[in-house]
């Protein structure tokens, strides 16, 4: 659907034409599992029941429908799967039918709506605005893909109600919310999107009111004796997410994603600066080598990355991915593409069971993956992360390839066809890049250029930060990365031209980043590797999904040892113990 308000900032990167882009290989298999074993099997009645039969049994039960619609819509845009569309249509129809005359579309009794109940702790109706946020995200994503006007109208009625309650009625968003207001104020994301879609001035005013609510001061007469999160102020002053609000990673990142949505149409440079400060701080001091953050759901102190069971909440993985994708689109900088690669191949897909499609809440570096573990403890049996991870997987095509500063660009080398566009002499043309091979299992592959007639333009290839030996060869010319690591091959392209790409995939040892220890991980290409008790003695079990092991011979405690390794994303698939980190390991001197 068209936008009523066009972006006021330049967009450096736009994703590929998803209707024609198709993948094969390892990533494609995992995306298929996401559709077949998660999105097409999820019990829709279970996640709709809190709306149909209010109140919901789970305080934040309303988030799951919106997350499903967000994930399913992205998957449908890529696959065109009619089964997904039918499920989405049915879910949207049922959801909208539960909207109350005043626009309310949550899961609470009237007396508790928007946190107005008396004496209710952080796990009570303070999650009402939060659930409306995800309802809006789901409906607006569905509307933009299908043009379904009732979804837009229902979204407007929700936003108008929220505006009346919190702007006109001056109710505190902090006191209607957990985590110093960050849960409720994360509604900034869909309100900013709604403003872009409709141009309604009060939605922009609402966005500004939300940002002001971050500075809301404490009222000692209330049960929630804490100040506002001061999110924008803190990140501009010191940029340290550990020192911002209560360090709750998922909610903080959700707000930053909303801030970048707003920045596109309201380009206050403070918004971009705050988000980049936070991103830089996380990437430098709080990011696991698997591409996620948080321990026990909170940001950790500088260079403290515990490896145990509560590492890397799935919701944090996905919001980190979303924040990084926004920054890639806004800046076109290669470092954001690097981190999208690391998160995708490791933390994101490590949270998905390749056998059942179930999701693990955390992705520890040493321990077990408890697929469906958190879900079984809840009523209804579904957790926030089980709804988030499918969203991240479905969004992979939105950043794998696209148009970078007007030039077709392959940023992730997923085998298949990538339908892109180019600008040449002020004309816009279409080109399909066919990526052959079996990356990331193998690092040698070809990129075939498919277009209607010869044309001059540049094809952009990303040389990963871990691959200094990257080469791209066409004819007798070999291209190697410079410091910027974006290779631009400018020439007159003819249909059928082929670029031969070589990416070394040797196993390397990478420090874990935790200053309290001396552990290392083995990494091959973009993939972190792990030992797995299921294969250590008897090899790959018959039921195993994925690659055969790699072997790396090193010295551990002065003794030569051969490590049998599988990708972290495949490890622990039978809920057995595995380990990414290893102590006192040194490479063997080849001399």
Buried (B, 14 or more C-beta within 10 A) or exposed (E): EEBEBEBEBEEBBBBBBBEEBBBBBBBBBBBBBBBEBBBBEBEBEEBBBBBEEBBBEBBBBBBBBBBBBBBBBBBBBBBEBEBBBEBBEEBBEBBBEBBEEEBBBBBBEEEBBBBBBEEBEBEBBBBBBBBBBBBBBBBBBBBBBBEBEBBBBBBBBBBBBBBBBBBEEEBBBBBBBBBBBBBBBBBBBBBBBBBBBBBBEBBBBBBBBBBBBBBBEBEEEEEBEBBBBBBBBBBBEEBBBBBBBBBBBBBBBBBBBBBBBBBBBBBBEBBBBBBBBBBEBBBEBBBBBBBBBBBEBBBBBEEBBBBEBBBBBBBBBBBBBBBBBBBBBBBBBBBBBBBBBBBBBBBBBBBBBBBBBBBBBBBBBBBBBBBBBBBEEBEBBBBBBBBBBBBBBBBBBBBBBBBBBBBBBBBBBBBBBBBBBBBBEEEEBBBBBBBBBEBBBEBBBEBBBBBEEEBEBBBBBBBBBBBEEBBBBBEEEEBEBEEEBBBBBEBEBEEEBBBBBBBBBEBBBEEBBBEEBEBBBBBBBBBBBBBBBBBBEEEBEEEBBBBEBBEBEBBEEEEEEEBBBBBBBBBBBBBBBBBBBBEEBEEEEEE
